[in-house]
């Protein structure tokens, strides 16, 4: 990897950058376990879409960044085992030194490697796969491909879900979302674009998600009480696109 990794701090916010330009993650120093960036918060809407008693137990994250998603899931899904695939060992070192990435070999497995290669070679089954990997040009590379999303689906359990960050893709032609729709046979949903330009997509395997927006909003209130994360604003944006009675 021939790009630099920079850590910055301003007004209580610590951020991770590649080549001094693209922000890869952020942490509020006084609230290190919280999700600071809007798109990371939206990605956690996946936790509202399945029954809490059975989902998830085995989670895969592709792309570490500042470890925001990893830390949130580690803390708020205490029964889950997490596998994180990060292509650059320097990012892992930065996350441990500056962003409080936990060291727990029992619950948290760190893999240094390419996310596409990992998916193509893996024989593991996951309940949740989160894709948030980019190079120094803020491009997902081969993570944005039909074969990759097909591999993701093949590695998900019957109640499994995918959450993907589609920043940098051309939304005018649906970008990587078209690949997700194809791989998951249209069992997919794209949330409204975040202010940062990130667009989050969700997809389900054979276990179709049958929950209305009204139900999601009710579940979000209990989720906020438990985790401190308010997902109601994101759901209200979604409601402008979908009728409240619509099931996903």
Helices and strands as residue ranges (DSSP letters): E 5-10, E 13-18, E 22-28, G 29-31, H 38-43, G 44-48, E 58-62, H 68-76, E 81-86, H 89-98, E 108-112, H 115-121, E 126-131, G 141-143, H 146-154, E 156-165, G 171-173, H 175-183, E 188-190, E 200-204, H 213-227, H 232-239
